[in-house]
């Protein structure tokens, strides 16, 4: 059970709730804070105070006063009118993460929402009622308005949801799960949708997979290093300590750990002085991406415990301050950076694939890794596929955070595009995983040609795991299903698990 208080949620807990169905509850401290702030909101309503989003319209309508008897209609209309997202539904793991993150932000007690409303969303999360949330339509300021509105629609008995594997009307999902729908009170609609939880939910899932992908990239590079008769001395700890970057040093340690006792990758090679950059500079390249990933972790660890709606209520100070914590710029910049970092894993991986298939660069391997060149094409087009995805990711790596289109009649004149940045990073992650799958596929073929008995114990374990589902290619076959199987092994963590079962935990 994950107990949320708006201050201490971790990335690991977000993933546990999003992917493993871990149950979530509010702490007693957060319940008291929520009730205290709601009492303050009710007091301001009774006083007919002018507070943005409480007794006024939204955006450009912030100077339009709304009388108390219309504040409930104001909140419902907000959700209905803002449900303008488009595109394919976000994955269930993203929707679940967003629900958790929104509840955690509200648990701080600065939003003025009723305890019963938060508990409705927590019941949906715990019982598996997952709103259908289209992926496109957020500017990332004022928060993720459109997609979060779709998240809230189901609470009102509107929209659509997925429940027990079936897509159905929102009201039916709530009734089937035994969760009463609600009517929003003053401030609640704004509190539920004015925040960065969609971009942050996408970001948390991408970041989690990025940690795993960085290890996979090191394993793939180690296998190609063996296939290329690489020189391990370039990974010596003294070289990397002399520069001092943490990610670089961790990657170099991983490579030496994976390559220990290899008969193919050696300390020094009498036939060559040094390897090409895509082998020799793996610690510098992968390491820089690792450092970027750690930076993003810091940003998201802060954001998952942030109050990001507007206005923010401070009952002890008798203040409701209209600010801009909904602006997604911190996440936007971080996700643009993460996308670039993930793209580089694939960029250098494709260069290693080229060295495996190109007889001018492969240190004696047959052209395109086939014994029957001419009649058979071998891995020729596998490299094409990798190159295509690398090029595509370069397009996705263009930063979204440098773009802004004014909205709400100029009132919201700079927006973050943070959700676009997060979605792009997810697409780059997908491409990079596929490219690394092709490298593992090709490296296994190259090591089969070199002789499996010469591999290091760790790469042999990975090789054997690949061979359980992907045989060596002696004659041309349809490669697509074999490449997909390699990708599935990466996504399931089987490649990392196989290596670590022999060489110990990688960094």
Residue pairs with C-beta under 8 A, 6 or more apart in sequence:
1 22
1 23
1 24
1 25
2 9
2 13
2 16
2 17
2 22
2 23
2 24
2 25
2 100
3 24
3 25
3 26
3 27
4 24
4 25
4 26
4 27
4 30
4 100
4 103
4 104
4 107
5 26
5 27
5 29
5 30
5 104
5 107
5 108
6 30
6 104
6 105
6 106
6 107
6 108
6 109
6 305
6 307
7 108
7 305
8 305
9 100
9 101
9 104
9 304
9 305
10 301
10 304
11 204
11 207
11 208
11 297
11 300
11 301
11 304
13 22
14 97
14 100
14 101
14 201
14 204
14 304
15 97
15 204
15 205
15 208
16 22
17 23
17 24
17 96
17 97
17 100
17 125
18 93
18 94
18 96
18 97
18 100
18 201
18 204
18 205
19 93
19 96
21 128
23 126
24 100
24 103
24 122
24 125
24 126
25 122
26 34
26 103
26 107
26 115
26 118
26 119
26 122
27 107
30 107
30 108
30 109
31 115
32 109
33 107
33 108
33 109
34 106
34 107
34 109
34 113
34 114
34 115
34 118
35 115
36 109
36 315
37 109
37 110
37 111
37 112
37 313
37 315
38 112
38 113
38 114
38 115
39 315
40 112
40 313
40 315
40 318
41 54
41 112
41 186
41 187
41 313
44 51
44 54
44 55
44 320
45 54
45 55
45 68
45 71
45 186
48 55
48 68
49 55
50 56
50 65
51 311
51 320
52 62
52 310
52 311
52 320
52 322
53 62
53 187
53 190
53 194
53 310
53 311
54 71
54 112
54 186
54 187
54 190
54 311
54 320
55 65
55 66
55 67
55 68
55 71
55 186
56 62
56 63
56 64
56 65
56 66
57 63
57 64
57 66
57 74
58 78
58 190
59 142
59 407
59 408
59 409
59 411
59 412
60 408
60 409
60 410
60 411
62 411
66 74
68 186
71 185
71 186
71 187
72 183
72 184
72 185
72 186
74 186
74 189
75 184
75 185
75 186
75 187
75 188
75 189
75 190
76 156
76 183
76 184
76 189
78 149
78 189
78 190
78 193
79 149
79 152
79 153
79 156
79 158
79 184
79 189
79 192
79 193
80 149
80 153
80 158
82 145
82 146
82 149
82 193
83 146
83 149
83 150
83 153
83 158
83 159
84 137
84 146
84 149
85 133
85 134
85 135
85 136
85 137
85 138
85 146
85 147
85 149
85 150
86 134
86 136
86 137
87 134
87 135
87 136
87 137
88 134
88 135
89 95
89 132
89 133
89 134
89 135
90 98
90 133
90 134
90 135
90 147
90 198
90 202
91 205
92 130
92 162
93 205
94 133
94 198
94 201
94 202
94 205
95 130
95 131
95 133
95 151
95 201
96 125
96 130
97 200
97 201
97 202
97 204
97 205
98 133
98 147
98 148
98 151
98 197
98 198
98 200
98 201
99 121
99 124
99 125
99 151
100 125
101 197
101 200
101 201
101 204
101 304
102 121
102 148
102 151
102 192
102 195
102 197
103 118
103 121
103 122
103 125
104 304
104 305
105 111
105 195
105 197
105 306
105 307
105 308
105 309
106 113
106 118
106 191
106 192
107 118
108 307
110 307
110 312
110 313
110 314
111 187
111 191
111 307
111 309
111 312
111 313
112 187
112 188
112 191
112 313
112 320
113 187
113 188
113 191
113 192
114 185
114 188
116 182
117 155
117 182
117 184
117 185
117 188
117 192
120 155
120 179
120 180
120 182
121 155
121 192
123 129
123 177
123 179
124 130
124 131
124 154
124 155
124 174
124 177
124 179
127 177
127 178
127 179
128 163
128 164
128 177
129 154
129 161
129 163
129 173
129 174
129 177
129 179
130 161
130 162
130 163
131 150
131 151
131 152
131 153
131 154
131 159
131 160
131 161
131 170
132 150
132 159
132 160
132 161
132 162
132 167
133 147
133 150
133 151
133 198
134 146
134 147
134 150
135 147
135 423
136 423
137 146
137 147
138 144
138 145
138 146
138 147
138 198
138 199
138 418
138 419
138 420
139 145
139 405
139 407
139 412
139 415
139 416
139 417
139 419
140 196
140 199
140 327
140 328
140 329
140 331
140 332
140 415
140 416
140 417
140 418
140 419
140 420
140 421
141 324
141 326
141 327
141 328
141 329
141 412
141 414
141 415
141 416
141 418
142 194
142 310
142 326
142 327
142 412
143 193
143 194
143 195
143 196
143 197
143 308
143 309
143 326
143 327
143 328
144 193
144 195
144 196
144 197
144 198
144 199
144 328
144 419
145 193
145 194
147 198
147 419
148 192
148 193
148 194
148 195
148 197
148 198
149 193
150 159
151 192
151 193
151 198
152 189
152 192
152 193
153 159
153 170
154 160
154 161
154 170
154 173
154 174
155 174
155 181
155 182
155 192
156 170
156 181
156 182
156 183
156 184
157 170
157 171
157 174
157 181
158 170
158 171
159 169
159 170
160 167
160 168
160 169
160 170
160 173
161 167
161 168
161 169
161 170
161 173
161 174
162 168
162 173
163 173
163 176
163 177
164 176
168 176
171 181
174 180
174 181
184 192
190 309
190 310
191 309
194 308
194 309
194 310
194 326
195 308
195 309
195 326
196 303
196 306
196 308
196 326
196 328
196 331
196 418
197 308
198 419
198 422
199 328
199 331
199 332
199 335
199 418
199 419
199 421
199 422
200 300
200 303
200 304
200 331
200 422
202 419
202 422
202 423
202 425
202 426
203 296
203 300
203 303
203 331
203 334
203 335
203 338
203 422
203 425
204 300
204 304
205 426
206 335
206 338
206 342
206 422
206 425
206 426
206 429
207 293
207 296
207 297
207 300
207 338
209 429
209 433
209 491
210 293
210 296
210 338
210 341
210 342
210 429
211 293
212 493
212 496
213 342
213 345
213 429
213 432
213 433
213 436
213 490
214 251
214 286
214 289
214 290
214 293
214 345
215 254
215 496
215 499
215 506
215 507
216 433
216 436
216 490
216 495
216 496
217 286
217 289
217 345
217 349
217 436
218 251
218 254
218 255
218 258
218 282
218 286
218 506
219 258
219 440
219 458
219 459
219 462
219 495
219 496
219 499
219 506
220 349
220 352
220 436
220 439
220 440
220 443
221 255
221 279
221 282
221 286
221 348
221 349
221 352
222 254
222 255
222 258
222 259
222 265
222 456
222 458
222 459
223 439
223 440
223 443
223 444
223 447
223 459
223 462
223 463
224 230
224 279
224 352
224 353
224 355
224 356
224 439
224 442
224 443
224 446
225 232
225 255
225 259
225 265
225 275
225 279
225 282
226 259
226 262
226 264
226 265
226 443
226 447
226 450
226 454
226 455
226 456
226 459
227 264
227 356
227 362
227 365
227 443
227 446
227 447
227 450
228 275
228 279
228 352
228 355
228 356
228 362
228 363
229 264
229 265
229 266
229 269
229 271
229 363
230 264
230 265
230 269
230 275
230 279
230 280
231 265
231 266
231 267
231 268
231 269
231 272
231 274
231 275
231 280
232 255
232 256
232 259
232 262
232 265
232 266
232 267
233 267
233 268
234 274
234 275
234 279
234 280
235 252
235 255
235 256
235 259
235 282
235 283
236 252
237 249
237 252
237 253
237 256
239 252
240 248
240 249
240 252
240 283
240 287
241 249
243 284
245 287
245 288
245 291
246 287
246 290
246 291
246 294
247 286
247 287
247 288
247 289
247 290
247 291
247 293
247 294
248 283
248 284
248 287
248 288
248 290
248 291
249 283
249 287
250 287
250 290
250 507
251 282
251 283
251 286
251 287
251 290
251 507
252 283
252 287
253 507
254 506
254 507
255 282
255 283
257 458
257 503
257 504
257 506
258 456
258 458
258 459
258 499
258 503
258 506
259 265
259 456
259 458
259 459
260 456
260 457
260 458
260 503
261 456
261 457
262 454
262 455
262 456
262 459
263 453
263 454
263 455
264 447
264 450
264 454
264 455
265 456
274 280
276 351
276 355
276 361
277 285
277 351
278 285
278 348
278 351
278 352
278 355
279 352
279 355
282 348
285 344
285 348
286 345
286 348
288 341
288 344
289 341
289 342
289 344
289 345
292 337
292 338
292 340
292 341
293 338
293 341
295 334
295 337
296 334
296 335
296 337
296 338
296 341
299 330
299 331
299 334
300 331
300 334
302 330
303 330
303 331
306 325
307 325
308 325
308 326
309 325
309 326
310 322
310 323
310 324
310 325
310 326
311 320
311 321
311 322
311 323
312 320
312 321
312 323
312 325
313 319
313 320
313 321
314 320
314 321
327 415
327 416
328 416
328 417
328 418
328 419
329 401
329 416
329 418
331 416
331 418
331 421
331 422
332 400
332 401
332 416
332 417
332 418
332 421
333 401
333 421
335 400
335 401
335 418
335 421
335 422
335 424
335 425
336 397
336 399
336 400
336 401
336 421
336 424
336 425
338 425
339 393
339 396
339 397
339 421
339 424
339 425
339 428
340 397
342 393
342 425
342 428
342 429
342 432
343 390
343 393
343 394
343 396
343 397
343 428
343 431
343 432
345 432
345 435
345 436
346 386
346 389
346 390
346 393
346 428
346 431
346 432
346 435
346 436
347 390
347 393
347 394
349 386
349 432
349 435
349 436
349 438
349 439
350 383
350 386
350 387
350 390
350 435
350 439
352 439
352 443
353 379
353 382
353 383
353 386
353 435
353 438
353 439
353 442
354 361
354 383
355 361
355 362
356 362
356 365
356 369
356 379
356 439
356 442
356 443
356 445
356 446
357 367
357 368
357 369
357 378
357 379
357 380
357 382
357 383
357 442
358 367
359 365
359 366
359 367
359 368
362 446
365 446
365 449
365 450
366 373
366 378
366 449
367 373
367 378
368 377
368 378
368 379
368 380
369 378
369 379
369 442
369 445
369 446
369 449
369 473
370 376
370 377
370 378
370 379
370 473
370 476
371 449
371 474
372 378
372 475
376 475
376 476
377 476
378 473
378 476
379 441
379 442
379 445
379 473
379 479
381 479
382 438
382 441
382 442
382 479
382 483
383 438
383 442
385 438
385 483
386 434
386 435
386 438
386 439
389 431
389 434
389 435
390 431
390 435
392 431
393 427
393 428
393 431
393 432
396 424
396 427
396 428
396 431
397 424
397 428
399 421
400 417
400 418
400 420
400 421
400 424
401 416
401 417
401 418
401 421
403 417
404 413
404 414
404 415
404 416
404 417
405 415
406 412
406 413
406 414
406 415
407 413
407 415
433 487
433 490
433 491
434 483
434 487
436 490
437 483
437 484
437 486
437 487
437 489
437 490
438 483
438 486
440 462
440 466
440 486
440 489
440 490
440 495
441 466
441 470
441 479
441 482
441 483
441 486
444 463
444 466
444 467
444 470
444 472
445 472
445 473
447 455
447 459
447 463
448 472
452 460
452 463
455 463
457 502
457 503
458 499
458 502
458 503
459 499
460 502
461 498
461 499
461 501
461 502
462 495
462 498
462 499
464 498
465 489
465 494
465 495
465 498
466 486
466 489
466 495
469 482
469 485
469 489
470 482
470 485
470 486
473 479
489 495
496 506
499 506
500 506
